[in-house]
């Protein structure tokens, strides 16, 4: 139970400090091999980084909260 809580706290701090993580599809290289050709990763568009899921959820919650508080 405490291990799960520690993991959640760790992930929350990670999303706060480093909101971008390596792309899972290209593993942070920016390119994928398809039909024996190197091409730009369509998921990250060659930028090698993606917004973490926790940060995306936090941003959506913050936008909803701010829209409702106006």
Beta strands, then each sheet from edge to edge (+ up, - down):
strand 1: 20-22
strand 2: 31-34
strand 3: 37-40
strand 4: 49-51
sheet 1: 1+ 4-
sheet 2: 2+ 3-
end
